[in-house]
Structures are given as C-alpha cells and as structure tokens.
C-alpha cells in the first residue's frame, strides 16, 4: 500500500475534492453497469476502462482487500422483454448469453472483474422493501397498479444535474400519464401482464422501474453511504438524479454517494456514433477487425475521462506502434516501482493522458522496470495481454538482407537498393532501426507479413 492523496472531480459539487474514505482505509465504488440484451458497443466500454483504471489505482493505494467495487447487471428491462418476444427465447437465456459476451469483451480490454456484479433480479425483495419505506414516509404513492416517486417531496431534486423541476418540465419530454401527480414523478414499480416477467408485491404482480435497481443494490452491498458513484454522463439525468432522490429519502441518515464521477461520451472519427452513419461498432466488432484489446484500451486512456473521446483509426495505429515499442523495450524485464510522476498524474483526477506522457518519458530514459510497473498500473503491458504482439514471422533474415545491402551500398556509393527495401518493409508495417550496431526490425502498426513476399 502506498500513501497517496487522491483528488477527484465531484460532478455534484462541481469541484475537485480529496477522496476521504467513509470508513478509514477502505474504499467503496459503485458503477452503473449494462442492460444485458445485446453486445456492448465501444461507447459502453469507455466507463468500463475509466473505472477499471480507478479501481487499479485505489487497489494500489489502499490495498486490494480494502477496495469494494460494485457494477450491476440490469437483467429486467423492456428492451430485454422485446428481444425475448422477437426471438422466442427465454429471457434468462438471453441475459446469461449477453453477460457471457460482456465478460469476454471486457476481459479482452484488460478490465478486472469487480468485487460484486449483482443482477437486478436477485434483489427484487430489497427493491420492494425500499419502495414500501418510501410510501410509508410520504415520498411515493400508488396509482393504478404503479408506484411513483413524488419528486416534489425531495427538496434537493435536480442538484446533481443543476436543473430545477420546472425547467425540466419545460425543456424536456416527460412521460405524461393520468395517474401521475406531477409530470416529473418517476416509476418505482409497474404492473406486469402474463406475458411479461413479474414478481408478487403489495401492489400486485409487477416489476421494478429502472432507477430503483441501483439504489437497492448499492444499499445492500455498500450501505447508506459510500465513497464513489460512477457512470457515463448520459446517466446523470434522469437516472442518477432519481437514484439520489429515492436513496436519500429512503435512508435520510445516510449520504448515499459522496463523490459522483461521470465520463464523457465517445465519437468515431469526429462524429456521433450511429448505425445510420455506418460508424457504429461493438467491442467485438473491433476485436474481430484485428484491433487488440490492449490497443483499444490505450486509445481510451489517451483522453481524460471528463472530455469527449474520439475513436480514430489513426489513434489506434499510433497506440499499436507505441505498445509494440514498449513491449520490445520491456521484454524479459520484471516490473520495478511505479514511477512517482505516473502515480501523481493518476491521483490528480485520474489524468490518464498525463500518465501516458510520463510513460513515454520513462521509455525515452530507458527506465524499463519503472515503465513496466507504471504501465501495468494503467492495465497495459500485462503479460496475459501481449500475445497479439507475436507475429509468428522471423524478421532476422530480412534484417540480415538489409544489413548486407547497406554494406554493398557503402562500397558502391549507391543506396537505391537500401532505400527500396526500407520502403517495402515500412509498407509491410515493419519499423526499421539502422545504426552502427546493426539493423533491427520490429513489427509495427498494421504489420502484414504477406507484404514481405519477394524481399529476400
């Protein structure tokens, strides 16, 4: 464990704050997870990488056993119901399959599994109990088989997103239903017909609304007050706003989450990701296109989590070339100590871009042991992620051939053959390093062994 002050930007207070654990020496982190009905797209993966990096930092500072990370699976949802109706498959089969896909894809990005991965369907009893308490305390009401949260009963509603209730009503589309007392009231419980999943409750057979899930699960696993709540900026309103309202009303002596962290959205080649634009990719799409998971992770880490991120082929190529260099430098080198500048960057609101700049500096100085340890703190240069670097091609004959051409060229004072072979190697994605000590060839970004044909 390393003594280190960590400062994080709190979306709720709009200031950077010192992380002061609710329980001294222990950290609790909750992150909203996926709704499991389909493959995760590359935007879904950004919070996974962001909060996995935070998880790694917290484990480094506080010790692995002292950090509890919870990320849920929403496995009861209208999108899942619709997928089941379309395919005729049982809901549990769909959610189990999708969770398996999610684990495989996030594992490929080097993400550690959280301490707990609760499924919403495992906590229905806790949700019903919380809803009963909200009704008893006057913060929720039953209407036509639904239970709704009364937003006007919570004076601080809107503080996370910085909006007033009246402004929200005027500026946004809200679901208008005759049983609502106020247009902004949101559903805690809704009735289920015979063709939909449902559970018995005091209000009849039904299922939970989306927002109550995370409040119930975080309370069961982390208590009334915990340290950090994270998720994408798209969840800030209404999901996180509603979580705060119902949790603080259900447990008025607790503080719910002390620090709120939100990652910004992802674009592709400068445009919003959209199926209509043909730039919509799942994580599996990128992996199947040949992008190694480590390269994808490196691209994500190159942008601070509070800034919009742009996925581009150029960034991926640069990340691949950098990782190949770093892996060549650290080949056979055990990790030393994490470099202080890298740790300082991460402790300053998870400045991953700054940390990567420090990794470049370590590589430039040849401090390979610190480079290895520091990169691994960011989830890079891990031994089990390096198989993609192996090309299966022995480049030494090409290096020998280029060295001979250089010797011949120096005698003949004609370097055209050397230049031609260097150009051909570069076109094949090979990095050429020539010095007095000899010729070194390294597979680089976009290495294609088929383009080496005819060079010997």
VODREN-894118 format. One line per 3 residues: number of its first residue (from 1); for each residue x, y, z of C-alpha. Coordinates in steps of 0.02 Angstrom, whole numbers, plus 32768, in hexadecimal, padded with zeros to 4 digits. Layout:
# residues N
NUM) X:Y:Z ~ ...;
END
This chain:
# residues 456
1) 8000:8000:8000 ~ 803F:80AD:7FD4 ~ 8012:814C:8032;
4) 7FC3:81BE:7FB3 ~ 7F40:8246:7FB1 ~ 7EC6:822F:7F23;
7) 7E62:82C0:7EE0 ~ 7DC8:82A5:7E74 ~ 7D4F:8319:7E1C;
10) 7CA5:830D:7E70 ~ 7C1B:8329:7DF1 ~ 7BA2:8355:7E7D;
13) 7C08:83E1:7ECB ~ 7C60:840E:7E27 ~ 7D07:8415:7E80;
16) 7D9E:83A6:7E91 ~ 7DA1:8357:7F3E ~ 7E13:82EE:7FA8;
19) 7DD9:823A:7FB4 ~ 7DBA:8220:806E ~ 7D77:8170:808C;
22) 7CD3:815B:80E9 ~ 7D28:80CC:8145 ~ 7DDF:80F5:8166;
25) 7E52:808D:80FA ~ 7DC4:8042:8093 ~ 7D77:807A:7FEE;
28) 7CCD:8052:7FA4 ~ 7CA5:8070:7EEC ~ 7C01:8055:7E8E;
31) 7BF5:8063:7DD0 ~ 7B57:804E:7D68 ~ 7B6B:7FB6:7CF9;
34) 7B1A:7F7B:7C57 ~ 7A69:7F49:7C2A ~ 7A8C:7E9A:7BEA;
37) 7A2E:7E7E:7B47 ~ 7AB7:7E98:7AC4 ~ 7B71:7EAF:7AA7;
40) 7BC6:7F42:7AFB ~ 7BF4:7FCC:7A81 ~ 7C96:802C:7A8F;
43) 7C3F:80BB:7AE9 ~ 7C04:8041:7B6F ~ 7CB9:800B:7B87;
46) 7CF9:80B8:7BB3 ~ 7CB8:80BA:7C67 ~ 7CF8:8008:7C7B;
49) 7DAA:803D:7C51 ~ 7D9C:80E1:7CB3 ~ 7D60:8092:7D54;
52) 7DCF:7FF9:7D40 ~ 7E63:8071:7D3F ~ 7E1E:80C6:7DDB;
55) 7E06:801B:7E2B ~ 7EBC:7FEF:7E06 ~ 7EF7:8095:7E50;
58) 7E8E:807E:7EED ~ 7ECF:7FCC:7F04 ~ 7F81:800B:7EF2;
61) 7F68:8094:7F73 ~ 7EF7:803E:7FF2 ~ 7F1C:7F86:7FD3;
64) 7EB3:7F0E:7F6B ~ 7E54:7EC8:8000 ~ 7E1D:7F75:8038;
67) 7DC3:7FA8:7F98 ~ 7D12:7F6F:7F6F ~ 7CDA:7F8D:7EBD;
70) 7C25:7F6A:7E8C ~ 7BE6:7F6E:7DD8 ~ 7B36:7F2E:7DB7;
73) 7ADE:7ED2:7D2B ~ 7A30:7F0F:7CFE ~ 79DC:7E6C:7CCE;
76) 7926:7EA3:7CDA ~ 78FB:7F28:7C59 ~ 7882:7F4B:7BCA;
79) 790F:7F3A:7B49 ~ 7933:7E8B:7B89 ~ 7879:7E63:7B84;
82) 7871:7EA0:7AD0 ~ 7908:7E37:7A9E ~ 78B7:7D9D:7AEC;
85) 7815:7DC0:7A8D ~ 7875:7DD6:79E8 ~ 78DA:7D37:79F9;
88) 7866:7CC7:7A5C ~ 78F5:7CA2:7AD3 ~ 78E5:7C9D:7B91;
91) 791C:7D3E:7BE5 ~ 7999:7CE5:7C55 ~ 79EE:7C97:7BBD;
94) 7A01:7D43:7B6E ~ 7A45:7D96:7C0B ~ 7ABC:7D06:7C33;
97) 7B00:7D07:7B82 ~ 7B14:7DC4:7B80 ~ 7B6E:7DC6:7C27;
100) 7BE5:7D43:7BE1 ~ 7C07:7DB2:7B4A ~ 7C20:7E49:7BBA;
103) 7C9E:7DEF:7C28 ~ 7D00:7DAF:7B92 ~ 7D06:7E59:7B3E;
106) 7D35:7EBB:7BDB ~ 7DB6:7E37:7C0A ~ 7E04:7E56:7B5F;
109) 7E18:7F0E:7B8E ~ 7E78:7EDC:7C2A ~ 7DEC:7F0B:7CA2;
112) 7DEF:7EB7:7D4B ~ 7D4E:7E68:7D86 ~ 7CFA:7ED4:7E0C;
115) 7CEC:7E93:7EBE ~ 7C30:7E7B:7EA6 ~ 7BC7:7E71:7E07;
118) 7B14:7E69:7E47 ~ 7A84:7E41:7DD3 ~ 79E8:7EAA:7DED;
121) 7979:7E10:7DF3 ~ 79D8:7DD4:7E8D ~ 79A4:7E70:7EEF;
124) 78EA:7E80:7ECD ~ 78C3:7E66:7F86 ~ 7936:7EF5:7FB7;
127) 78E4:7F66:7F36 ~ 7835:7F3D:7F76 ~ 786D:7F60:8028;
130) 78B7:8009:7FF5 ~ 7819:8039:7F97 ~ 77AE:800B:802D;
133) 7817:8080:8098 ~ 7808:810E:801B ~ 774B:80FE:801B;
136) 7745:80F9:80D9 ~ 77AD:8197:80E6 ~ 7743:81F6:8068;
139) 77C4:81FA:7FDB ~ 7768:8181:7F68 ~ 76B4:8155:7F3F;
142) 7652:80C9:7EED ~ 75E6:80ED:7E55 ~ 7592:8072:7DE0;
145) 7608:7FE3:7E09 ~ 76A0:8053:7DFB ~ 770A:809C:7E86;
148) 7757:8146:7E60 ~ 77D7:81B2:7EB7 ~ 7799:8260:7EE5;
151) 7826:82D1:7EAA ~ 77DC:836A:7EFF ~ 77F4:8311:7FA6;
154) 78B2:831B:7F95 ~ 78EE:83CF:7FA0 ~ 799A:83AD:7F54;
157) 7958:835A:7EB6 ~ 79BB:839C:7E21 ~ 7A5B:83CE:7E7D;
160) 7AC6:834A:7E28 ~ 7A96:8381:7D79 ~ 7A82:8438:7DA8;
163) 79CC:8446:7D72 ~ 792C:847A:7DC6 ~ 7892:840C:7DB9;
166) 7830:8492:7D5C ~ 78BE:84AA:7CDF ~ 78C5:83EF:7CC4;
169) 780C:83E9:7C9C ~ 7819:847E:7C25 ~ 78B5:8444:7BCC;
172) 78A3:8388:7BBD ~ 782B:8304:7B85 ~ 77DF:82AD:7C1A;
175) 776A:821A:7C1F ~ 76BC:825E:7C3F ~ 7649:81E3:7C94;
178) 75A0:8206:7CE5 ~ 75D4:81AE:7D85 ~ 7669:8221:7DA4;
181) 7656:82AF:7E21 ~ 76E5:830D:7DCB ~ 772D:82F4:7D1C;
184) 77DC:82D9:7D65 ~ 77A8:824D:7DDC ~ 77FE:81AC:7DAA;
187) 77CF:80F5:7DB5 ~ 780F:8087:7E42 ~ 779E:7FF3:7E1B;
190) 772D:7FC8:7D88 ~ 76B0:7F3D:7D66 ~ 76DD:7EA6:7CFC;
193) 7666:7E45:7C8D ~ 766E:7D8A:7C7C ~ 76E5:7D98:7BE7;
196) 7766:7DFE:7C48 ~ 77D9:7DD2:7CD9 ~ 7790:7E02:7D80;
199) 779B:7DEB:7E3C ~ 7717:7DF0:7EC3 ~ 7711:7E93:7F25;
202) 7699:7EF5:7F96 ~ 7662:7F50:7EF7 ~ 7641:7EB3:7E90;
205) 76AC:7E4F:7E19 ~ 772A:7EC0:7DC6 ~ 77DF:7EEE:7DAB;
208) 7851:7F7C:7DE4 ~ 7873:801E:7D8B ~ 7925:8037:7D50;
211) 7960:80B8:7DCF ~ 7935:8057:7E6D ~ 79AA:7FC9:7E3D;
214) 7A4E:8023:7E5E ~ 7A0F:8074:7EFE ~ 79DC:7FCB:7F46;
217) 7A78:7F6E:7F0E ~ 7AF3:7FF4:7F47 ~ 7A9E:7FFC:7FF1;
220) 7AA2:7F40:8008 ~ 7B59:7F31:7FD8 ~ 7BA5:7FD7:800F;
223) 7B2F:8020:8092 ~ 7ADC:80C9:80AD ~ 7B77:812C:807D;
226) 7C06:80FB:800A ~ 7C99:8153:7FBB ~ 7C86:815D:7EFD;
229) 7BFA:8146:7E7F ~ 7C29:8142:7DC8 ~ 7BDE:8134:7D1B;
232) 7BCD:8188:7C74 ~ 7B96:823E:7C68 ~ 7AFA:8203:7C0E;
235) 7AC1:81B5:7CB3 ~ 7AD1:8255:7D19 ~ 7A1D:8281:7CF3;
238) 79A5:8234:7D11 ~ 79F0:8191:7D52 ~ 7A6E:81D2:7DD0;
241) 79FF:8263:7E03 ~ 7975:81E8:7E2A ~ 79EB:8174:7E86;
244) 7A1E:8201:7EFA ~ 796A:8234:7F1D ~ 7927:8189:7F47;
247) 79C3:8152:7FA8 ~ 79CF:81EF:8012 ~ 7915:81E7:8039;
250) 791A:812D:8060 ~ 79B4:8140:80CF ~ 79B2:81F5:810E;
253) 7A3E:81D7:818B ~ 7AB5:81A0:8100 ~ 7B09:8207:807B;
256) 7AFD:818C:7FE9 ~ 7B96:81AE:7F7A ~ 7C14:8231:7FB3;
259) 7C6B:824A:7F0C ~ 7C16:823C:7E61 ~ 7C83:821B:7DC8;
262) 7C43:8223:7D16 ~ 7CA4:81F8:7C78 ~ 7C7D:8256:7BD9;
265) 7C3B:820A:7B39 ~ 7C97:81B6:7AA9 ~ 7C9C:81E5:79F1;
268) 7CE0:8189:795A ~ 7D4E:81EA:78E1 ~ 7D07:828D:7922;
271) 7C50:825E:7911 ~ 7BCC:821C:7989 ~ 7BC6:8160:797E;
274) 7B2B:812C:791E ~ 7AF2:8093:78BC ~ 7AAD:8107:7836;
277) 7B5B:8152:781C ~ 7BAC:80A7:7812 ~ 7C22:80D0:78A2;
280) 7BCF:8067:7929 ~ 7C43:7FE3:7970 ~ 7C37:7F67:79FC;
283) 7CD3:7F37:7A5C ~ 7CC8:7E8D:7A09 ~ 7CC5:7EE2:795D;
286) 7D6B:7F37:7981 ~ 7DB8:7E99:79C8 ~ 7D80:7E36:792F;
289) 7DC8:7EBC:78BD ~ 7E71:7E97:790A ~ 7E81:7F23:7989;
292) 7ED3:7ED7:7A24 ~ 7E79:7EFA:7AC7 ~ 7F15:7F4C:7B0E;
295) 7F19:7FC5:7A7B ~ 7E61:7FF2:7A95 ~ 7E83:8011:7B4D;
298) 7F19:8080:7B24 ~ 7EAD:80EC:7AB2 ~ 7E2D:8103:7B3C;
301) 7EB1:8133:7BBA ~ 7EF8:81B8:7B47 ~ 7E66:822E:7B6E;
304) 7E36:826D:7C1B ~ 7D94:821D:7C53 ~ 7D3B:82C5:7C65;
307) 7D5C:82F2:7BAE ~ 7D02:82AF:7B15 ~ 7D68:8222:7AC7;
310) 7D80:8206:7A0E ~ 7DA7:8156:79D1 ~ 7E0C:8161:7930;
313) 7E6E:80E4:78CB ~ 7F04:8159:78D5 ~ 7F01:8158:7993;
316) 7EF5:809B:7993 ~ 7F8C:808D:791E ~ 7FF1:8102:798D;
319) 7FBF:80A0:7A28 ~ 7FF1:7FFC:79D7 ~ 809B:8040:79A1;
322) 80BB:8085:7A50 ~ 808A:7FE4:7AA7 ~ 80F8:7F7D:7A32;
325) 818C:7FED:7A5E ~ 8169:7FE3:7B18 ~ 8153:7F28:7B14;
328) 81F8:7F14:7AB6 ~ 824F:7F85:7B36 ~ 8209:7F26:7BCB;
331) 821B:7E77:7B83 ~ 8263:7E0B:7C0E ~ 8260:7E9C:7C8A;
334) 8203:7E87:7D2E ~ 819B:7F18:7D72 ~ 81F5:7F8B:7DEB;
337) 81A3:8019:7E4B ~ 8119:8085:7E03 ~ 8166:812B:7DD2;
340) 8133:81BC:7E41 ~ 80FF:822E:7DB0 ~ 808B:81A7:7D6C;
343) 803B:818D:7E16 ~ 802B:8248:7E2F ~ 7FD1:825B:7D88;
346) 7F55:81D1:7DB0 ~ 7F37:8213:7E5F ~ 7F0A:82BC:7E12;
349) 7E59:8293:7DD8 ~ 7E90:81FA:7D76 ~ 7EF9:825A:7CF8;
352) 7F1D:81C5:7C87 ~ 7F5A:8231:7BF7 ~ 7FDB:827F:7C6A;
355) 800C:81D3:7CAB ~ 8029:8195:7BF8 ~ 8097:822C:7BD6;
358) 80FF:81F8:7C6C ~ 810A:8147:7C26 ~ 8154:818F:7B86;
361) 81D4:81EB:7BF2 ~ 8203:814A:7C4D ~ 8218:80F1:7BA6;
364) 8286:817F:7B67 ~ 82F5:8171:7C01 ~ 8300:80B5:7BF2;
367) 82B7:8099:7C9F ~ 8267:7FF7:7C69 ~ 823E:7FB1:7D16;
370) 81DE:804F:7D46 ~ 818D:8053:7C99 ~ 8150:7FA1:7CB0;
373) 810A:7FBE:7D60 ~ 80BC:8066:7D35 ~ 806A:8028:7C96;
376) 8023:7F92:7CF2 ~ 7FD1:8008:7D6E ~ 7F6F:804B:7CD8;
379) 7F45:7F9B:7C9F ~ 7FC9:7F9B:7C15 ~ 805F:7F2A:7BF2;
382) 800E:7EA0:7C58 ~ 805A:7DF5:7C2F ~ 7FB3:7DA6:7C03;
385) 7F8B:7E31:7B86 ~ 8029:7E25:7B1D ~ 8003:7D94:7AAA;
388) 7FCA:7E0A:7A21 ~ 807B:7E4D:7A0E ~ 80BB:7DA4:79D4;
391) 80BD:7DA2:7916 ~ 80F3:7CEF:78FA ~ 816F:7D35:787A;
394) 822B:7D33:7892 ~ 8268:7DDC:7856 ~ 8321:7DB7:786F;
397) 833D:7D7E:77B9 ~ 82F7:7E24:777E ~ 8368:7E81:77F7;
400) 83FE:7E20:77B8 ~ 83CD:7E44:7704 ~ 83BC:7EFE:7726;
403) 8463:7F01:7781 ~ 84B8:7EB0:76EC ~ 8467:7F2B:7675;
406) 84A9:7FB9:76E0 ~ 8559:7F72:76DE ~ 8552:7F60:7620;
409) 850A:800F:760F ~ 8595:805D:7675 ~ 8615:800D:7601;
412) 85B8:803C:7562 ~ 857C:80E4:75A4 ~ 84CE:80B7:7563;
415) 8446:80A9:75E8 ~ 83B1:8091:7574 ~ 839F:7FD7:75A0;
418) 83A6:8000:765A ~ 8321:8087:7648 ~ 82B2:8013:75E3;
421) 82B8:7F88:7664 ~ 829C:8001:76F4 ~ 8203:8046:7698;
424) 81C0:7F96:767B ~ 81DA:7F66:7732 ~ 8183:8005:776C;
427) 80F2:7FE1:76F7 ~ 80E2:7F36:7749 ~ 80D3:7F89:77F4;
430) 8185:7F68:782B ~ 81E5:7FEB:788F ~ 8297:7FF7:784F;
433) 8322:8029:78C6 ~ 83D0:803C:787B ~ 846A:806B:78DE;
436) 8525:8047:78E4 ~ 84FA:7FB2:7953 ~ 8492:7F62:78CA;
439) 83E1:7F55:7888 ~ 834A:7F35:78F6 ~ 829C:7F12:78B1;
442) 81FF:7F1C:791C ~ 814C:7EF6:78E8 ~ 80EC:7F99:78F3;
445) 803A:7FD7:78DE ~ 7FDF:7F7B:7854 ~ 8066:7EF6:783E;
448) 803C:7E88:77A7 ~ 80AF:7DF3:778B ~ 8069:7DD5:76DC;
451) 80BD:7E76:76A1 ~ 8168:7E2D:76C9 ~ 815D:7DB3:7637;
454) 81EA:7DCA:75BA ~ 825B:7E32:762B ~ 82DD:7DA8:7647;
END
